[in-house]
C-alpha cells in the first residue's frame, strides 16, 4: 500500500508532455525496464530494458548501459529533453545509474 501511495505522489509531480516526455523506470527483481511516455497522448514513444543489452555483470553496471541505450533510442526519435520519473523507488543504485547513463547519452533533465 505504501509503495502505491509513494508512486502516485511521485508521478503526480512529474507530468510529461510532447516537448518534454517522461522517462519512467520500473524495477523487477530480475530486470529493469524504462520507457519514455507522452502523457498528453498517453503513448509510449521509446522503450528499452535490460534484456536487450545481453550483458553479464553487476546490476548497477547494466543499469548505466540501459540509460545509455534509452538515450540513444530517444535521440533517434528526436527527443532531447525529458522529465525523470523514478516511481516509488529511491534515487540510488540502479535507478540513479539509469539517470546518469541517460545524461551521459545526451538527454537533458
DSSP file (Angstrom, degrees, kcal/mol; ACC not computed):
  #  RESIDUE AA STRUCTURE BP1 BP2  ACC     N-H-->O    O-->H-N    N-H-->O    O-->H-N    TCO  KAPPA ALPHA  PHI   PSI    X-CA   Y-CA   Z-CA
    1    1 A X     >        0   0    0      0, 0.0     4,-2.1     0, 0.0     5,-0.2   0.000 360.0 360.0 360.0 -44.0    0.0    0.0    0.0
    2    2 A X  H  >  +     0   0    0      1,-0.2     4,-2.6     2,-0.2     5,-0.2   0.866 360.0  55.7 -63.3 -35.0    2.8    2.4    0.9
    3    3 A X  H  > S+     0   0    0      2,-0.2     4,-2.4     1,-0.2    -1,-0.2   0.913 107.4  48.6 -64.2 -42.3    4.5    1.7   -2.4
    4    4 A X  H  > S+     0   0    0      2,-0.2     4,-2.6     1,-0.2    -2,-0.2   0.911 112.7  47.7 -64.5 -42.4    1.4    2.6   -4.4
    5    5 A X  H  X S+     0   0    0     -4,-2.1     4,-2.4     2,-0.2    -2,-0.2   0.915 112.7  48.6 -64.6 -42.5    1.0    5.9   -2.4
    6    6 A X  H  X S+     0   0    0     -4,-2.6     4,-2.1     1,-0.2    -2,-0.2   0.892 112.3  49.6 -64.3 -39.2    4.6    6.8   -2.9
    7    7 A X  H  X S+     0   0    0     -4,-2.4     4,-2.6     2,-0.2    -2,-0.2   0.918 111.6  47.7 -65.8 -44.6    4.4    6.0   -6.6
    8    8 A X  H  X S+     0   0    0     -4,-2.6     4,-2.0     2,-0.2    -2,-0.2   0.898 111.4  51.1 -63.5 -40.5    1.3    8.2   -7.0
    9    9 A X  H  X S+     0   0    0     -4,-2.4     4,-0.8     1,-0.2    -1,-0.2   0.908 113.0  45.3 -64.2 -42.0    2.8   11.0   -5.1
   10   10 A X  H >X S+     0   0    0     -4,-2.1     4,-0.7     1,-0.2     3,-0.5   0.912 114.6  47.2 -67.7 -43.0    6.0   10.9   -7.3
   11   11 A X  H 3< S+     0   0    0     -4,-2.6     3,-0.2     1,-0.2    -2,-0.2   0.774 103.3  62.4 -73.1 -25.9    4.0   10.6  -10.5
   12   12 A X  H 3< S+     0   0    0     -4,-2.0    -1,-0.2     1,-0.2    -2,-0.2   0.811 106.1  47.3 -66.9 -27.9    1.7   13.5   -9.6
   13   13 A X  H << S+     0   0    0     -4,-0.8     2,-0.6    -3,-0.5    -1,-0.2   0.684 108.8  59.0 -85.0 -19.4    4.7   15.8   -9.5
   14   14 A X     <  +     0   0    0     -4,-0.7     2,-0.5    -3,-0.2    -1,-0.2  -0.905  61.2 169.0-119.9 105.4    6.1   14.6  -12.8
   15   15 A X        -     0   0    0     -2,-0.6     2,-0.2    -3,-0.1    -3,-0.0  -0.950  21.9-144.2-113.9 133.6    4.0   15.0  -15.9
   16   16 A X        -     0   0    0     -2,-0.5     5,-0.3     6,-0.1     2,-0.2  -0.629  16.8-174.6 -93.7 154.8    5.4   14.5  -19.4
   17   17 A X        -     0   0    0      3,-1.9    66,-0.1    -2,-0.2    22,-0.1  -0.732  44.4 -90.8-133.2-176.7    4.4   16.5  -22.5
   18   18 A X  S    S+     0   0    0     -2,-0.2     3,-0.4     1,-0.2    -1,-0.0   0.875 128.1  43.1 -67.9 -35.5    5.2   16.4  -26.2
   19   19 A X  S    S+     0   0    0      1,-0.3    62,-0.4    60,-0.1     2,-0.3   0.845 132.0  21.5 -79.2 -33.4    8.1   18.7  -25.7
   20   20 A X  S    S-     0   0    0     60,-0.1    -3,-1.9    59,-0.1    -1,-0.3  -0.729  82.4-168.2-133.9  85.0    9.4   17.0  -22.5
   21   21 A X  E     -a   82   0A   0     60,-0.6    62,-2.4    -3,-0.4     2,-0.4  -0.186  27.2-101.5 -69.8 168.1    8.2   13.4  -22.3
   22   22 A X  E     -aB  83  37A   0     15,-2.8    15,-3.1    60,-0.2     2,-0.8  -0.775  18.5-147.2 -98.1 130.3    8.5   11.4  -19.1
   23   23 A X  E     -aB  84  36A   0     60,-3.1    62,-3.1    -2,-0.4     2,-0.3  -0.864  24.6-164.8 -93.9 106.8   11.2    8.7  -18.6
   24   24 A X  E     -aB  85  35A   0     11,-3.1    11,-1.9    -2,-0.8     2,-0.4  -0.750   5.3-155.8 -99.3 140.4    9.6    6.1  -16.4
   25   25 A X  E     - B   0  34A   0     60,-1.3     2,-0.4    -2,-0.3     9,-0.2  -0.954   9.1-175.4-118.3 131.4   11.5    3.4  -14.6
   26   26 A X  E     - B   0  33A   0      7,-3.0     7,-3.3    -2,-0.4     2,-0.5  -0.997   8.0-163.1-124.6 131.2   10.2    0.0  -13.5
   27   27 A X  E     - B   0  32A   0     -2,-0.4     5,-0.2     5,-0.2     2,-0.2  -0.952   7.9-178.8-116.9 120.1   12.4   -2.3  -11.5
   28   28 A X        -     0   0    0      3,-3.0    -2,-0.0    -2,-0.5     5,-0.0  -0.489  47.6 -96.4-100.2-178.3   11.6   -6.0  -11.1
   29   29 A X  S    S+     0   0    0     -2,-0.2     3,-0.1     1,-0.1    -1,-0.0   0.781 122.0  24.3 -67.9 -24.5   13.6   -8.5   -9.0
   30   30 A X  S    S+     0   0    0      1,-0.2     2,-0.3     0, 0.0    -1,-0.1   0.791 124.8  23.1-110.4 -38.5   15.5   -9.5  -12.2
   31   31 A X        -     0   0    0     19,-0.0    -3,-3.0     2,-0.0     2,-0.4  -0.820  59.4-133.0-131.1 165.9   15.3   -6.8  -14.8
   32   32 A X  E     -B   27   0A   0     -2,-0.3    18,-1.8    -5,-0.2     2,-0.4  -0.980  20.7-163.9-120.1 136.1   14.9   -3.0  -15.1
   33   33 A X  E     -BC  26  49A   0     -7,-3.3    -7,-3.0    -2,-0.4     2,-0.3  -0.948   5.5-174.0-120.4 139.2   12.5   -1.6  -17.7
   34   34 A X  E     +BC  25  48A   0     14,-3.1    14,-2.5    -2,-0.4     2,-0.3  -0.965   4.5 175.3-130.2 149.5   12.4    2.0  -19.0
   35   35 A X  E     -BC  24  47A   0    -11,-1.9   -11,-3.1    -2,-0.3     2,-0.6  -0.988  26.5-134.9-150.6 148.3   10.0    3.8  -21.3
   36   36 A X  E     -BC  23  46A   0     10,-3.4     9,-3.1    -2,-0.3    10,-1.2  -0.922  32.2-168.1-105.0 122.9    9.6    7.4  -22.5
   37   37 A X  E     -BC  22  44A   0    -15,-3.1   -15,-2.8    -2,-0.6     2,-0.8  -0.905  25.8-146.5-121.3 136.1    5.9    8.4  -22.4
   38   38 A X  E  >> - C   0  43A   0      5,-2.8     4,-2.0    -2,-0.4     5,-1.7  -0.899  17.9-167.7 -94.1 106.2    4.0   11.4  -23.8
   39   39 A X  T  45S+     0   0    0     -2,-0.8   -22,-0.2     1,-0.2    -1,-0.1   0.754  80.0  62.6 -71.4 -24.7    1.3   11.8  -21.0
   40   40 A X  T  45S+     0   0    0    -24,-0.2    -1,-0.2     1,-0.2   -23,-0.1   0.908 119.5  25.4 -66.5 -40.5   -0.8   14.2  -23.1
   41   41 A X  T  45S-     0   0    0     -3,-0.3    -2,-0.2     2,-0.1    -1,-0.2   0.651 102.7-127.9 -94.2 -18.9   -1.5   11.5  -25.7
   42   42 A X  T  <5 +     0   0    0     -4,-2.0     2,-0.4     1,-0.3    -3,-0.2   0.877  61.8 138.5  72.2  38.4   -0.9    8.5  -23.4
   43   43 A X  E   < -C   38   0A   0     -5,-1.7    -5,-2.8     0, 0.0     2,-0.6  -0.932  56.0-130.1-122.8 138.0    1.6    7.0  -25.8
   44   44 A X  E     -C   37   0A   0     -2,-0.4    -7,-0.2    -7,-0.2     3,-0.1  -0.776  23.7-178.0 -82.7 122.3    4.9    5.2  -25.2
   45   45 A X  E     +     0   0A   0     -9,-3.1     2,-0.3    -2,-0.6    -1,-0.2   0.883  65.6   2.4 -88.2 -44.1    7.4    6.8  -27.6
   46   46 A X  E     -C   36   0A   0    -10,-1.2   -10,-3.4     2,-0.0    -1,-0.3  -0.993  64.1-175.1-144.7 144.7   10.5    4.7  -26.8
   47   47 A X  E     +C   35   0A   0     -2,-0.3     2,-0.3   -12,-0.3   -12,-0.2  -0.984   5.3 171.2-141.4 155.6   11.2    1.8  -24.6
   48   48 A X  E     -C   34   0A   0    -14,-2.5   -14,-3.1    -2,-0.3     2,-0.3  -0.980   5.3-174.7-156.0 153.9   14.2   -0.3  -23.5
   49   49 A X  E >   -C   33   0A   0     -2,-0.3     3,-1.1   -16,-0.2     4,-0.5  -0.943  41.7-101.3-146.9 169.7   15.0   -3.0  -21.0
   50   50 A X  G >> S+     0   0    0    -18,-1.8     4,-0.9    -2,-0.3     3,-0.9   0.745 112.5  69.8 -66.4 -23.4   18.0   -4.9  -19.6
   51   51 A X  G 34 S+     0   0    0      1,-0.2    -1,-0.3   -19,-0.2     3,-0.2   0.831  93.5  57.8 -63.9 -30.6   17.1   -8.0  -21.7
   52   52 A X  G <4 S+     0   0    0     -3,-1.1    -1,-0.2     1,-0.2    -2,-0.2   0.759  98.7  61.1 -69.5 -24.3   18.1   -6.1  -24.9
   53   53 A X  T <4 S-     0   0    0     -3,-0.9    -1,-0.2    -4,-0.5    -2,-0.2   0.874  79.5-159.7 -73.7 -38.3   21.6   -5.5  -23.5
   54   54 A X     <  +     0   0    0     -4,-0.9     2,-0.3     1,-0.2    -3,-0.1   0.914  38.9 147.5  54.8  47.0   22.6   -9.2  -23.2
   55   55 A X        -     0   0    0     -5,-0.4     2,-0.3     2,-0.0    -1,-0.2  -0.808  41.3-144.3-110.0 151.6   25.4   -8.2  -20.8
   56   56 A X        +     0   0    0     -2,-0.3     2,-0.3     6,-0.0     0, 0.0  -0.830  55.2  62.2-105.6 152.5   26.8  -10.1  -17.8
   57   57 A X  S    S-     0   0    0     -2,-0.3     2,-0.1     4,-0.0    -2,-0.0  -0.883  83.8  -9.2 135.2-164.1   27.9   -8.3  -14.7
   58   58 A X     >  -     0   0    0     -2,-0.3     4,-2.0     1,-0.1     5,-0.2  -0.332  56.4-123.1 -73.8 152.2   26.7   -6.2  -11.8
   59   59 A X  H  > S+     0   0    0      1,-0.2     4,-2.1     2,-0.2     5,-0.1   0.868 110.2  52.7 -64.0 -38.8   23.2   -4.8  -11.9
   60   60 A X  H  > S+     0   0    0      2,-0.2     4,-1.7     1,-0.2    -1,-0.2   0.851 108.3  51.2 -69.5 -32.0   24.3   -1.2  -11.5
   61   61 A X  H  > S+     0   0    0      2,-0.2     4,-1.8     1,-0.2    -1,-0.2   0.906 111.2  47.6 -68.7 -41.2   26.7   -1.5  -14.5
   62   62 A X  H  X S+     0   0    0     -4,-2.0     4,-2.0     1,-0.2    -2,-0.2   0.861 108.7  55.7 -66.4 -34.6   23.9   -2.9  -16.6
   63   63 A X  H  X S+     0   0    0     -4,-2.1     4,-2.0     2,-0.2    -1,-0.2   0.889 105.5  51.0 -65.6 -38.9   21.6   -0.1  -15.4
   64   64 A X  H  X S+     0   0    0     -4,-1.7     4,-1.9     2,-0.2    -1,-0.2   0.916 110.5  48.9 -64.4 -42.1   24.1    2.5  -16.6
   65   65 A X  H  X S+     0   0    0     -4,-1.8     4,-2.3     1,-0.2    -1,-0.2   0.858 108.1  55.1 -64.1 -35.0   24.3    0.8  -20.0
   66   66 A X  H  X S+     0   0    0     -4,-2.0     4,-2.6     2,-0.2    -1,-0.2   0.892 105.6  52.3 -64.6 -39.3   20.4    0.8  -20.1
   67   67 A X  H  X S+     0   0    0     -4,-2.0     4,-1.8     1,-0.2    -2,-0.2   0.903 110.2  47.9 -61.5 -41.8   20.5    4.6  -19.5
   68   68 A X  H  X S+     0   0    0     -4,-1.9     4,-2.1     2,-0.2    -2,-0.2   0.886 111.7  50.9 -65.3 -38.5   22.8    5.0  -22.5
   69   69 A X  H  X S+     0   0    0     -4,-2.3     4,-2.4     2,-0.2    -2,-0.2   0.920 110.0  47.8 -65.9 -44.7   20.6    2.7  -24.6
   70   70 A X  H  X S+     0   0    0     -4,-2.6     4,-2.2     1,-0.2    -1,-0.2   0.863 111.8  51.8 -66.5 -33.6   17.4    4.7  -23.8
   71   71 A X  H  X S+     0   0    0     -4,-1.8     4,-2.4    -5,-0.2    -1,-0.2   0.901 109.3  49.8 -66.7 -40.4   19.3    7.9  -24.6
   72   72 A X  H  X S+     0   0    0     -4,-2.1     4,-1.8     2,-0.2    -2,-0.2   0.919 113.0  46.0 -63.7 -43.9   20.4    6.5  -27.9
   73   73 A X  H  X S+     0   0    0     -4,-2.4     4,-1.3     2,-0.2    -1,-0.2   0.868 112.0  52.0 -67.0 -36.0   16.9    5.5  -28.8
   74   74 A X  H  <>S+     0   0    0     -4,-2.2     5,-2.8     2,-0.2    -2,-0.2   0.905 107.8  51.1 -67.0 -41.1   15.5    8.8  -27.7
   75   75 A X  H ><5S+     0   0    0     -4,-2.4     3,-1.4     1,-0.2    -1,-0.2   0.882 107.8  53.1 -62.4 -37.7   18.0   10.7  -29.9
   76   76 A X  H 3<5S+     0   0    0     -4,-1.8    -1,-0.2     1,-0.3    -2,-0.2   0.819 109.5  48.8 -66.3 -29.7   16.9    8.6  -32.8
   77   77 A X  T 3<5S-     0   0    0     -4,-1.3    -1,-0.3    -3,-0.2    -2,-0.2   0.269 121.8-110.7 -91.5  10.8   13.3    9.6  -32.1
   78   78 A X  T < 5S+     0   0    0     -3,-1.4     2,-0.5     1,-0.2    -3,-0.2   0.869  70.6 142.1  62.3  41.7   14.4   13.2  -31.9
   79   79 A X      < +     0   0    0     -5,-2.8    -1,-0.2    -8,-0.1    -2,-0.1  -0.963  12.8 158.1-110.9 124.6   13.8   13.5  -28.1
   80   80 A X        +     0   0    0     -2,-0.5    28,-2.8   -61,-0.3     2,-0.4   0.648  59.5  48.7-119.2 -24.0   16.4   15.7  -26.3
   81   81 A X  B     +d  108   0B   0    -62,-0.4   -60,-0.6    26,-0.2     2,-0.3  -0.968  63.3 168.7-124.5 136.4   14.7   16.8  -23.1
   82   82 A X  E     -a   21   0A   0     26,-3.0     2,-0.5    -2,-0.4   -60,-0.2  -0.865  33.9-124.5-136.4 169.3   12.8   14.6  -20.6
   83   83 A X  E     -a   22   0A   0    -62,-2.4   -60,-3.1    -2,-0.3     2,-0.5  -0.987  33.1-131.5-113.0 127.5   11.3   14.5  -17.1
   84   84 A X  E     -a   23   0A   0     -2,-0.5     2,-0.6    25,-0.2   -60,-0.2  -0.691  19.3-168.0 -87.3 126.6   12.7   11.7  -15.0
   85   85 A X  E     +a   24   0A   0    -62,-3.1   -60,-1.3    -2,-0.5     3,-0.1  -0.932  11.0 178.3-115.9 106.2   10.1    9.6  -13.2
   86   86 A X    >   -     0   0    0     -2,-0.6     3,-1.5     1,-0.3     2,-0.2   0.549  26.4-155.7 -83.4  -7.7   11.6    7.3  -10.5
   87   87 A X  T 3   -     0   0    0      1,-0.2    -1,-0.3   -80,-0.1   -77,-0.1  -0.487  63.3 -26.3  68.4-133.8    8.2    6.0   -9.5
   88   88 A X  T 3  S+     0   0    0     -2,-0.2    -1,-0.2    -3,-0.1     2,-0.2   0.344 112.7 107.2 -95.2   6.1    8.2    4.6   -5.9
   89   89 A X  S <  S-     0   0    0     -3,-1.5     2,-0.1   -64,-0.2    -3,-0.1  -0.591  74.0-112.6 -90.7 146.5   11.9    3.9   -5.9
   90   90 A X        -     0   0    0     -2,-0.2     2,-1.9     1,-0.1     5,-0.2  -0.400  34.9-107.0 -69.6 152.4   14.6    5.8   -4.1
   91   91 A X  S    S+     0   0    0      4,-0.1     2,-0.3    -2,-0.1    -1,-0.1  -0.526  87.4  83.2 -84.8  73.8   17.0    7.7   -6.2
   92   92 A X  S >  S+     0   0    0     -2,-1.9     3,-1.1     0, 0.0     4,-0.4  -0.959  75.6  15.2-159.0 169.4   20.1    5.5   -5.7
   93   93 A X  T 3> S-     0   0    0     -2,-0.3     4,-2.1     1,-0.3     5,-0.2  -0.399 126.9  -0.5  66.3-130.5   21.5    2.3   -7.1
   94   94 A X  H 3> S+     0   0    0      1,-0.2     4,-1.9     2,-0.2    -1,-0.3   0.866 134.6  53.3 -64.3 -38.5   20.1    1.1  -10.4
   95   95 A X  H <> S+     0   0    0     -3,-1.1     4,-1.8    -5,-0.2    -1,-0.2   0.923 110.7  46.7 -64.7 -43.9   17.6    4.0  -10.7
   96   96 A X  H  > S+     0   0    0     -4,-0.4     4,-2.5     1,-0.2    -1,-0.2   0.888 110.2  53.5 -64.6 -39.4   20.4    6.6  -10.2
   97   97 A X  H  X S+     0   0    0     -4,-2.1     4,-2.5     2,-0.2    -1,-0.2   0.855 105.7  53.5 -66.2 -34.7   22.6    4.8  -12.7
   98   98 A X  H  X S+     0   0    0     -4,-1.9     4,-2.3     2,-0.2    -1,-0.2   0.935 110.7  47.1 -62.8 -45.1   19.9    4.9  -15.4
   99   99 A X  H  X S+     0   0    0     -4,-1.8     4,-2.2     2,-0.2    -2,-0.2   0.918 113.2  47.8 -62.8 -44.0   19.6    8.6  -14.9
  100  100 A X  H  X S+     0   0    0     -4,-2.5     4,-2.4     1,-0.2    -1,-0.2   0.895 111.9  50.0 -65.7 -39.4   23.3    9.1  -15.1
  101  101 A X  H  X S+     0   0    0     -4,-2.5     4,-1.8     2,-0.2    -1,-0.2   0.891 110.1  50.4 -64.7 -39.2   23.6    7.0  -18.2
  102  102 A X  H  <>S+     0   0    0     -4,-2.3     5,-2.3     2,-0.2     4,-0.3   0.885 110.6  49.7 -66.4 -38.2   20.8    8.9  -19.9
  103  103 A X  H ><5S+     0   0    0     -4,-2.2     3,-1.4     1,-0.2    -2,-0.2   0.920 110.3  49.8 -65.0 -43.3   22.5   12.2  -19.0
  104  104 A X  H 3<5S+     0   0    0     -4,-2.4    -1,-0.2     1,-0.3    -2,-0.2   0.839 105.2  59.0 -63.3 -31.7   25.8   10.9  -20.5
  105  105 A X  T 3<5S-     0   0    0     -4,-1.8    -1,-0.3    -5,-0.2    -2,-0.2   0.564 128.3 -96.6 -75.1  -7.9   23.9    9.8  -23.6
  106  106 A X  T < 5S+     0   0    0     -3,-1.4     2,-0.3    -4,-0.3    -3,-0.2   0.511  74.7 140.9 110.3   5.2   22.8   13.4  -24.1
  107  107 A X      < -     0   0    0     -5,-2.3     2,-0.5   -26,-0.1    -1,-0.3  -0.621  43.6-137.6 -82.2 141.0   19.4   13.7  -22.6
  108  108 A X  B      d   81   0B   0    -28,-2.8   -26,-3.0    -2,-0.3    -5,-0.0  -0.841 360.0 360.0 -98.2 131.3   18.5   16.9  -20.7
  109  109 A X              0   0    0     -2,-0.5   -25,-0.2   -28,-0.2    -1,-0.1   0.398 360.0 360.0 -98.2 360.0   16.6   16.5  -17.4
